[in-house]
């Protein structure tokens, strides 16, 4: 199973000033917190070898082991191969559920054994295009 997450900035366009959960940002102001923050929605995505797709908004900010447990504990079998990026929450999750973890090193696109996130990245690109059209 290939697993990764996509982070999408929260938009409050159209929200009344008195209902805003944070200070409004005007055009031209960056106002962005660099890196992953609680101003971004985490969309967890996975695809297995049988092309079953899992996509769910799991919360704000970084993915946690609790997010992974809540979403995959019932779907993944012990001994399955989990291909992910190098985030530490995947290591803890794989250890707890006895999975074979193949993590892609930072700034690489493939593991030494040839595992990659190509299919999942393609799916993420399609999701991004869909969101841009909305």
Residue pairs with C-beta under 8 A, 6 or more apart in sequence:
1 46
1 47
1 48
1 49
1 76
1 80
1 81
1 82
1 83
2 46
2 47
2 48
2 83
2 84
2 116
2 117
2 119
2 120
3 44
3 45
3 46
3 72
3 82
3 83
3 84
3 90
3 120
4 45
4 46
4 84
4 85
4 117
4 120
4 121
4 124
5 42
5 43
5 44
5 45
5 58
5 63
6 42
6 43
6 45
6 124
6 127
6 128
7 36
7 40
7 41
7 42
7 43
8 40
8 41
8 43
8 131
9 32
9 39
9 40
9 41
10 39
10 40
10 41
10 60
12 20
12 21
12 22
12 24
17 24
22 39
25 31
32 39
33 39
36 61
36 62
37 61
38 60
38 61
39 60
40 60
40 61
41 57
41 59
41 60
42 57
42 58
42 59
42 60
42 61
42 62
42 63
42 67
43 55
43 56
43 57
43 58
43 127
44 54
44 55
44 56
44 57
44 58
44 63
44 67
44 68
44 71
45 53
45 54
45 55
45 120
45 123
45 124
45 127
46 53
46 54
46 55
46 72
46 120
47 53
47 54
47 119
47 120
47 123
53 123
54 71
54 72
54 75
55 127
56 71
58 67
58 70
58 71
59 67
62 87
62 89
63 87
63 89
64 89
65 89
65 92
65 93
65 96
67 89
68 89
68 90
68 93
69 93
69 96
72 93
72 97
73 97
76 82
76 97
76 99
78 97
78 98
78 99
79 98
79 99
79 100
80 99
80 100
81 99
81 100
81 102
81 115
82 90
82 93
82 94
82 99
82 100
82 101
82 102
83 102
83 103
83 104
83 111
83 115
83 116
83 117
84 90
84 101
84 102
84 103
84 104
84 117
85 103
85 104
85 106
85 117
86 103
86 104
86 105
86 106
90 101
90 103
91 101
91 103
93 99
94 100
94 101
95 101
102 111
102 113
102 115
103 111
104 110
104 111
104 115
104 116
104 117
105 111
109 116
109 117
109 118
110 116
